[in-house]
Amino acid sequence: MKDIKDMAENNDDSFGIEVILLEGGKTAPCCPHGPTLLFEKVSKGGETGRRFYACSACRDRKDCSFFQWEDDKVSEVRLLAREAENRSKRPPISHQTYCTRFRKFDSLPLDQKTFCRDCQTLLLPGEREAHSSHQCIGVTAAQLRRPSMLLCPLDNKKSNAQYLFTDRSAHFLLDTLAGLGYRKVLCVGTPRLQELIKLRNLEQKHEPMKSLLLDIDFRYAQFYSQDEFCHYNMFNHHFFGGEASSAVLQAFLKECDKEKVVMVADPPFGGLVKPLANSFSLISQTWRKLQSSESSNADMPMMWIFPYFFEPRIRECLPSLTMLDYQVDYDNHPLYKHGKTGRKQSPVRLFTNICPKDVVLPKEEGYRFCSVCQRYVLSLNKHCAKCNVCPSKDGREWKHCSACEKCVKPSWKHCQTCGRCALPDHPCGQSEGKEGCFICGSLLHKRKACPRRDISRIRSHRSNTKKTGKNVPQHSVSKGKAKRKSGAARRAKKMAAQSV
């Protein structure tokens, strides 16, 4: 079969792809990263391409080669081969075994505690000889409490790149949540926050907090018990530990003795918003079912950390979330941090359903309270009396354009030809990206709500039966920049570029 990437690069009229969430109990085939996602190409004319399943966590077929047409009939031999491959990619050591090893490791004298940097593994005395040619280092008690500093961050931008909070951002999140009375923190892809919570409890100066880390990086199983860590894929809400891990989550979400629960999620920035929002919604639904009748209609308190230019998409999927001005920094990201090698302003923000005025942003870092908006904003984010909002999204002071009747970025100027504000060197005559409906062109609704959608799908299906195997785009669901981006990803990149 021809490679997806080649098909995508030869498809000049492709516009983007869309994730189709499965309904009615329908299940997706599995790859080593759990259930795959169903993708559908959407062309400029509104026609949809042949649907296919691909990996939820990797966008490069070199990292995960799984591909299957939705309407393919898979033979028994192929299914058995696929299951054998999935088994071969599972961790060689179970979480339970890791817990037993950690207890033995923790009881060793300091001079016998060794960590292999090549294998990223804690070594017991009898295992050192097998790693004699590797780079091995001694491990202190302090390092055991901060595994994110001991483990080398995964850096494959096309599958599982890891960026870790600076202590400044992690401490802000922890202090804020503790101040709001939360005593249980569900850490979805936030190992640094998990570490600080455990360190805070050791100090015994504050009321104890509980935490549960859900992460796709199984290396953390070496350091945490089965009640503190679950091997989890946030793109498809898949627990690699099966029902046992799901039971751990349910036990954690149950608010006993008035222990309020909050979720903090830090997904890969290149991840598709729709499947992420679906996973977070499923966690919220589980939380809701476990609470008293008073909370039966409420949403689980959460903070989703993501770049500000994804705000429209996040609000579309989860309307209850509000974007705050707080800028999140990362230790090992080349751009998303303060300092000489980073940007003056990080584009990463907090999206939360917690009341904005309750999240107090630090005055010493340049935040102030807007009494009109009833939320904390950056000092340069001046309130606009005409828009009746503090409009800035990127941390700079925006200006009001009377012609556009809205506030715009300071680097933008009004273009009489285009009838809108844009960068001075923008190509005149091109739209601002308000595509509207892909099918009929209307700006009043999107493709999903188009009354002609069914007609378009029938025509597309007839066309695909004659052109089997064509027009299949490469999907993009993980960190980094895709070689061939979907329409949504290209627009996000354009918005990021226009923030300068």
C-alpha positions as CSV (number, residue, x, y, z in Angstrom):
1,M,0.0,0.0,0.0
2,K,1.3,3.4,-0.8
3,D,2.6,5.4,2.1
4,I,0.1,8.0,3.7
5,K,2.8,10.6,3.6
6,D,3.4,10.2,-0.1
7,M,-0.3,10.4,-0.8
8,A,-0.6,13.5,1.3
9,E,2.3,15.3,-0.5
10,N,0.8,14.5,-3.9
11,N,-2.6,15.8,-2.9
12,D,-2.4,19.5,-3.8
13,D,-6.1,20.3,-3.0
14,S,-6.2,18.9,0.5
15,F,-7.4,21.2,3.1
16,G,-7.3,19.4,6.4
17,I,-8.3,16.4,8.4
18,E,-10.9,15.9,11.1
19,V,-11.0,13.4,14.0
20,I,-14.3,11.5,14.1
21,L,-15.3,10.4,17.6
22,L,-16.8,7.0,17.7
23,E,-20.3,6.6,19.0
24,G,-22.8,3.8,19.6
25,G,-20.4,1.4,21.3
26,K,-18.2,1.2,18.1
27,T,-14.6,0.3,18.9
28,A,-11.4,1.2,17.0
29,P,-8.6,-1.2,16.2
30,C,-5.6,-1.0,18.5
31,C,-1.9,-0.1,17.9
32,P,0.8,-0.3,20.6
33,H,-0.5,3.1,21.9
34,G,-4.1,1.8,22.5
35,P,-7.2,2.4,20.4
36,T,-6.5,4.3,17.2
37,L,-8.3,7.4,16.1
38,L,-10.6,7.7,13.1
39,F,-9.6,10.4,10.7
40,E,-11.5,12.0,7.7
41,K,-10.0,14.3,5.1
42,V,-12.0,17.5,4.3
43,S,-11.3,19.2,1.1
44,K,-11.8,22.8,0.2
45,G,-15.0,22.0,-1.6
46,G,-16.4,20.3,1.4
47,E,-16.0,16.8,0.1
48,T,-14.8,14.2,2.6
49,G,-12.2,11.6,1.8
50,R,-12.1,7.9,2.7
51,R,-11.9,7.5,6.4
52,F,-9.0,5.7,8.0
53,Y,-7.6,4.7,11.4
54,A,-4.2,5.8,12.6
55,C,-2.2,6.1,15.8
56,S,-3.5,8.5,18.4
57,A,-0.1,9.3,19.8
58,C,2.3,9.4,16.8
59,R,2.0,11.2,13.6
60,D,5.0,9.8,11.8
61,R,4.6,6.2,10.5
62,K,8.3,5.6,11.4
63,D,7.2,5.9,15.1
64,C,4.0,3.9,14.7
65,S,3.2,2.3,11.3
66,F,-0.4,1.5,12.1
67,F,-2.9,2.3,9.2
68,Q,-6.2,0.8,8.3
69,W,-9.1,2.0,6.1
70,E,-12.4,2.2,8.0
71,D,-14.1,-0.2,5.7
72,D,-11.2,-2.7,5.4
73,K,-12.0,-6.3,6.3
74,V,-9.0,-7.5,8.3
75,S,-8.1,-11.1,8.1
76,E,-7.6,-13.3,11.1
77,V,-3.9,-13.7,10.3
78,R,-3.4,-10.0,10.1
79,L,-5.2,-9.5,13.4
80,L,-3.0,-12.1,15.1
81,A,0.1,-10.5,13.7
82,R,-1.1,-7.1,14.9
83,E,-1.7,-8.3,18.4
84,A,1.7,-10.0,18.5
85,E,3.3,-6.7,17.6
86,N,1.3,-4.8,20.2
87,R,2.5,-7.3,22.8
88,S,6.1,-6.9,21.8
89,K,5.9,-3.1,22.3
90,R,4.6,-3.4,25.9
91,P,7.0,-2.5,28.8
92,P,9.2,-5.6,29.7
93,I,8.6,-5.0,33.4
94,S,5.1,-4.7,35.1
95,H,4.3,-1.7,37.3
96,Q,3.9,-4.1,40.3
97,T,7.4,-5.5,39.7
98,Y,8.8,-1.9,39.5
99,C,7.2,-1.2,42.9
100,T,8.9,-4.2,44.4
101,R,12.3,-3.1,42.8
102,F,11.9,0.4,44.1
103,R,11.4,-0.8,47.7
104,K,14.6,-2.8,47.4
105,F,16.4,0.1,45.8
106,D,15.3,2.6,48.4
107,S,16.6,0.3,51.2
108,L,20.1,0.2,49.7
109,P,23.1,2.2,51.2
110,L,23.7,5.4,49.4
111,D,26.9,4.2,47.7
112,Q,25.0,1.3,46.1
113,K,22.2,3.3,44.6
114,T,22.9,3.5,40.8
115,F,21.0,4.7,37.8
116,C,21.8,3.8,34.2
117,R,21.5,6.8,32.0
118,D,21.6,4.7,28.8
119,C,18.8,2.5,29.9
120,Q,17.0,5.0,32.1
121,T,16.7,2.4,34.8
122,L,17.3,2.1,38.5
123,L,19.8,-0.7,39.0
124,L,19.9,-3.3,41.8
125,P,23.3,-4.6,42.9
126,G,23.1,-7.8,40.9
127,E,22.4,-5.9,37.6
128,R,25.4,-3.6,37.5
129,E,27.7,-5.9,35.7
130,A,25.4,-6.1,32.7
131,H,25.5,-2.3,32.5
132,S,29.3,-1.9,33.0
133,S,29.8,-0.3,29.6
134,H,26.9,2.1,30.1
135,Q,26.9,5.6,31.7
136,C,25.9,4.9,35.3
137,I,25.6,7.5,38.1
138,G,24.9,7.5,41.8
139,V,21.5,8.5,43.0
140,T,20.7,10.6,46.1
141,A,17.5,10.6,48.1
142,A,16.7,14.1,46.7
143,Q,17.0,12.8,43.1
144,L,14.6,9.9,43.8
145,R,12.0,12.5,44.8
146,R,12.5,14.4,41.6
147,P,12.5,11.7,38.9
148,S,11.7,14.3,36.1
149,M,15.2,15.7,36.8
150,L,16.8,12.2,36.8
151,L,15.1,10.9,33.6
152,C,16.2,12.3,30.3
153,P,13.2,14.0,28.6
154,L,11.9,12.3,25.6
155,D,12.7,14.5,22.6
156,N,11.1,13.0,19.5
157,K,9.0,15.9,18.4
158,K,6.9,13.7,16.1
159,S,5.7,11.5,18.9
160,N,6.4,12.0,22.6
161,A,8.5,15.2,23.2
162,Q,8.4,16.2,26.9
163,Y,8.5,19.7,28.2
164,L,8.7,20.2,31.9
165,F,7.4,23.1,34.0
166,T,9.9,25.5,35.6
167,D,9.7,25.5,39.4
168,R,8.3,29.0,39.2
169,S,5.2,27.8,37.2
170,A,4.9,24.5,39.1
171,H,5.0,26.3,42.5
172,F,2.4,28.8,41.3
173,L,0.0,26.1,40.2
174,L,0.5,24.2,43.5
175,D,0.1,27.2,45.7
176,T,-3.0,28.4,43.8
177,L,-4.7,25.0,44.0
178,A,-3.9,24.6,47.7
179,G,-5.1,28.1,48.4
180,L,-8.4,27.2,46.7
181,G,-8.9,24.3,49.0
182,Y,-8.1,21.4,46.6
183,R,-6.6,18.4,48.4
184,K,-6.5,16.0,45.4
185,V,-4.7,16.9,42.2
186,L,-5.1,14.7,39.1
187,C,-1.9,15.3,37.2
188,V,-2.4,14.5,33.5
189,G,1.0,14.7,31.9
190,T,2.4,17.0,34.7
191,P,5.1,15.0,36.5
192,R,6.7,18.2,37.9
193,L,3.5,19.1,39.7
194,Q,3.3,15.5,41.1
195,E,6.8,15.8,42.5
196,L,6.2,19.2,44.2
197,I,3.0,17.9,45.9
198,K,4.9,14.9,47.3
199,L,7.8,17.2,48.5
200,R,5.3,19.6,50.0
201,N,3.8,16.7,52.1
202,L,7.2,15.8,53.4
203,E,7.7,19.3,54.8
204,Q,4.6,18.7,57.1
205,K,4.0,22.4,57.2
206,H,0.7,22.3,55.2
207,E,-2.4,20.2,55.1
208,P,-1.5,17.0,53.1
209,M,-2.4,16.8,49.5
210,K,-2.9,13.6,47.3
211,S,-1.9,13.3,43.7
212,L,-2.3,10.8,40.9
213,L,-0.1,11.0,37.8
214,L,-1.5,9.9,34.4
215,D,1.3,9.8,31.8
216,I,2.2,7.9,28.7
217,D,5.9,7.7,29.9
218,F,6.0,4.3,31.6
219,R,9.5,5.1,33.1
220,Y,7.7,6.9,36.0
221,A,6.4,3.5,37.1
222,Q,9.9,3.0,38.6
223,F,9.3,5.7,41.2
224,Y,5.6,5.7,42.0
225,S,3.2,3.2,43.5
226,Q,0.2,1.9,41.6
227,D,-2.0,4.4,43.5
228,E,0.3,7.3,42.4
229,F,0.9,6.5,38.7
230,C,-1.2,5.1,35.8
231,H,0.2,4.4,32.4
232,Y,-2.2,6.5,30.3
233,N,-2.7,7.9,26.8
234,M,-4.6,11.2,27.0
235,F,-5.4,11.2,23.2
236,N,-7.7,8.2,23.4
237,H,-8.4,8.0,27.2
238,H,-6.7,4.6,27.3
239,F,-5.3,3.0,30.4
240,F,-2.6,0.5,29.5
241,G,-3.2,-1.2,32.9
242,G,-6.8,-2.0,32.0
243,E,-9.6,-2.1,34.5
244,A,-7.1,-2.1,37.5
245,S,-5.9,1.4,36.4
246,S,-9.4,2.6,35.7
247,A,-10.3,1.6,39.3
248,V,-7.4,3.6,40.6
249,L,-8.7,6.7,38.9
250,Q,-12.2,6.2,40.1
251,A,-11.0,5.7,43.7
252,F,-9.0,8.9,43.4
253,L,-11.9,11.0,41.9
254,K,-14.2,10.1,44.8
255,E,-14.3,13.1,47.2
256,C,-14.2,11.5,50.6
257,D,-14.0,13.7,53.8
258,K,-14.6,16.8,51.7
259,E,-11.3,16.3,49.7
260,K,-11.9,18.5,46.7
261,V,-10.5,17.1,43.4
262,V,-9.0,19.2,40.5
263,M,-7.4,18.1,37.2
264,V,-4.3,19.8,35.8
265,A,-3.5,18.7,32.2
266,D,-0.5,19.6,30.1
267,P,-0.9,18.0,26.7
268,P,1.6,18.0,23.8
269,F,1.1,21.4,22.0
270,G,0.8,19.8,18.6
271,G,-2.0,17.6,19.9
272,L,-5.4,17.8,18.3
273,V,-7.8,19.6,20.6
274,K,-10.9,17.5,19.9
275,P,-9.7,14.1,21.2
276,L,-8.0,15.8,24.2
277,A,-11.2,17.5,25.1
278,N,-13.1,14.2,24.7
279,S,-10.7,12.5,27.1
280,F,-11.0,15.3,29.7
281,S,-14.8,15.2,29.3
282,L,-14.8,11.5,30.0
283,I,-12.8,12.0,33.2
284,S,-15.2,14.8,34.2
285,Q,-18.1,12.5,33.6
286,T,-16.5,9.8,35.8
287,W,-15.9,12.4,38.5
288,R,-19.5,13.6,38.3
289,K,-21.0,10.1,38.7
290,L,-19.0,9.6,41.9
291,Q,-20.1,12.7,43.6
292,S,-23.2,13.6,45.6
293,S,-26.4,14.7,44.0
294,E,-25.5,18.3,44.6
295,S,-22.6,18.0,42.1
296,S,-24.5,15.9,39.6
297,N,-24.7,18.7,37.0
298,A,-21.3,20.3,37.7
299,D,-18.1,19.9,35.7
300,M,-15.0,18.7,37.3
301,P,-12.7,21.6,38.2
302,M,-9.8,21.6,35.7
303,M,-6.8,23.5,34.3
304,W,-5.8,22.8,30.7
305,I,-2.4,24.3,29.8
306,F,-2.0,25.1,26.1
307,P,-0.9,27.9,23.8
308,Y,-3.2,31.0,23.7
309,F,-3.8,30.7,19.9
310,F,-5.8,27.5,20.5
311,E,-8.4,29.4,22.5
312,P,-11.2,29.4,19.8
313,R,-10.8,25.6,19.4
314,I,-10.7,24.9,23.1
315,R,-13.7,27.1,23.7
316,E,-15.6,25.3,20.9
317,C,-15.0,21.9,22.5
318,L,-15.3,22.9,26.1
319,P,-17.3,26.2,26.4
320,S,-17.0,26.3,30.2
321,L,-13.2,27.0,30.0
322,T,-11.9,30.6,30.3
323,M,-8.3,31.6,29.3
324,L,-6.3,33.3,31.9
325,D,-3.3,35.7,31.4
326,Y,-0.9,33.6,33.4
327,Q,2.2,32.6,31.3
328,V,3.5,29.1,31.9
329,D,7.2,28.5,31.4
330,Y,9.1,25.3,30.7
331,D,12.7,24.4,31.7
332,N,13.7,22.5,28.5
333,H,11.7,24.2,25.8
334,P,13.8,26.5,23.5
335,L,11.0,29.1,23.2
336,Y,8.5,28.7,25.9
337,K,10.5,30.1,28.8
338,H,11.9,33.4,30.1
339,G,15.5,34.2,29.6
340,K,18.0,34.9,26.8
341,T,17.2,31.7,24.9
342,G,13.4,32.0,25.2
343,R,10.7,34.6,24.4
344,K,10.0,37.7,26.5
345,Q,6.4,36.4,26.6
346,S,5.5,32.7,26.8
347,P,2.5,31.9,24.6
348,V,1.3,29.1,27.0
349,R,-1.7,29.9,29.1
350,L,-4.1,28.4,31.6
351,F,-7.6,27.4,30.5
352,T,-9.9,26.7,33.4
353,N,-13.5,26.4,34.6
354,I,-12.5,27.7,38.0
355,C,-13.9,31.3,38.6
356,P,-11.2,33.6,37.0
357,K,-11.3,36.1,39.9
358,D,-10.4,33.3,42.3
359,V,-7.1,32.5,40.5
360,V,-4.9,35.2,42.0
361,L,-2.0,36.0,39.6
362,P,1.2,37.2,41.3
363,K,1.6,41.0,41.5
364,E,5.4,40.7,41.6
365,E,5.3,39.1,38.1
366,G,3.4,42.0,36.6
367,Y,-0.2,41.0,37.0
368,R,-3.1,43.2,38.2
369,F,-6.8,42.8,39.0
370,C,-9.3,44.3,36.5
371,S,-12.4,45.3,38.5
372,V,-14.5,45.5,35.3
373,C,-13.5,42.1,33.9
374,Q,-13.3,40.6,37.4
375,R,-10.1,38.7,36.7
376,Y,-6.4,39.1,36.9
377,V,-4.5,40.3,33.8
378,L,-1.0,41.3,32.8
379,S,-0.3,45.0,33.5
380,L,0.1,45.7,29.8
381,N,-3.3,44.2,29.1
382,K,-5.2,47.5,29.4
383,H,-9.0,47.5,29.6
384,C,-10.7,48.9,26.5
385,A,-13.8,50.9,27.3
386,K,-15.1,50.4,23.7
387,C,-14.7,46.6,23.7
388,N,-15.4,46.5,27.4
389,V,-12.7,43.8,27.9
390,C,-9.0,43.4,28.5
391,P,-8.3,42.3,25.0
392,S,-4.7,41.2,24.8
393,K,-4.0,37.5,24.3
394,D,-0.2,37.6,23.8
395,G,0.9,39.8,26.8
396,R,1.4,43.0,24.8
397,E,-0.8,46.1,25.0
398,W,-3.3,46.0,22.1
399,K,-4.8,49.0,20.4
400,H,-8.4,49.7,19.4
401,C,-9.2,50.0,15.6
402,S,-12.3,52.1,15.0
403,A,-12.7,50.7,11.5
404,C,-12.7,47.1,12.7
405,E,-14.5,48.0,15.9
406,K,-12.2,45.8,17.9
407,C,-8.8,45.7,19.5
408,V,-5.9,44.3,17.5
409,K,-2.2,43.5,18.1
410,P,0.2,46.5,18.2
411,S,2.1,45.4,15.2
412,W,-1.0,45.3,13.0
413,K,-2.3,48.2,10.8
414,H,-5.6,48.7,9.1
415,C,-5.6,47.8,5.4
416,Q,-8.1,49.7,3.4
417,T,-7.8,47.2,0.5
418,C,-8.6,44.2,2.7
419,G,-10.9,46.1,5.0
420,R,-9.3,44.7,8.1
421,C,-6.2,45.0,10.3
422,A,-3.2,42.8,9.5
423,L,0.6,42.8,9.5
424,P,2.0,45.6,7.3
425,D,3.6,43.1,4.9
426,H,0.6,40.9,4.6
427,P,-0.5,39.7,1.1
428,C,-3.5,41.9,0.2
429,G,-6.7,40.4,-1.0
430,Q,-6.5,37.2,0.9
431,S,-9.1,36.4,3.6
432,E,-8.2,36.4,7.3
433,G,-9.0,32.7,7.5
434,K,-12.8,32.9,8.0
435,E,-13.5,29.9,5.8
436,G,-17.0,29.4,7.1
437,C,-18.6,26.3,5.8
438,F,-16.4,24.1,3.6
439,I,-19.4,22.7,1.8
440,C,-21.6,25.7,0.8
441,G,-19.3,28.6,1.7
442,S,-21.7,30.2,4.2
443,L,-20.1,32.2,7.0
444,L,-23.1,31.6,9.2
445,H,-22.3,28.0,10.1
446,K,-19.6,25.4,9.9
447,R,-19.4,22.2,7.9
448,K,-20.9,20.1,10.7
449,A,-24.1,22.1,10.7
450,C,-24.5,22.4,6.9
451,P,-27.9,21.2,5.6
452,R,-26.1,20.0,2.5
453,R,-23.6,17.8,4.4
454,D,-25.4,14.5,3.7
455,I,-25.5,15.2,0.0
456,S,-21.8,16.1,0.0
457,R,-20.9,12.9,1.9
458,I,-22.9,10.7,-0.6
459,R,-21.1,12.4,-3.6
460,S,-17.7,11.9,-1.8
461,H,-18.5,8.2,-1.1
462,R,-19.3,7.6,-4.8
463,S,-16.1,9.3,-5.8
464,N,-14.0,7.3,-3.4
465,T,-15.3,4.0,-4.6
466,K,-13.7,4.9,-8.0
467,K,-10.5,6.3,-6.5
468,T,-9.7,3.9,-3.7
469,G,-6.4,4.7,-2.0
470,K,-6.1,8.4,-2.9
471,N,-6.3,11.6,-1.0
472,V,-5.2,10.3,2.4
473,P,-3.5,13.0,4.5
474,Q,-0.9,12.3,7.1
475,H,-2.5,12.8,10.6
476,S,-1.0,15.0,13.2
477,V,-1.7,14.5,16.9
478,S,1.5,14.9,18.9
479,K,4.2,17.4,19.7
480,G,6.2,19.4,17.2
481,K,5.5,20.7,13.7
482,A,4.1,18.4,11.0
483,K,5.6,18.3,7.5
484,R,2.1,18.3,6.1
485,K,-0.3,20.2,8.4
486,S,-4.0,20.0,8.6
487,G,-6.0,23.2,8.0
488,A,-6.4,23.7,11.7
489,A,-2.7,23.2,12.3
490,R,-1.7,25.6,9.5
491,R,-4.1,28.3,10.9
492,A,-2.6,27.8,14.4
493,K,0.9,28.3,13.0
494,K,-0.2,31.4,11.1
495,M,-1.8,32.8,14.3
496,A,1.4,32.1,16.2
497,A,3.5,33.9,13.5
498,Q,1.2,36.9,13.6
499,S,1.8,37.3,17.3
500,V,5.2,38.8,16.6
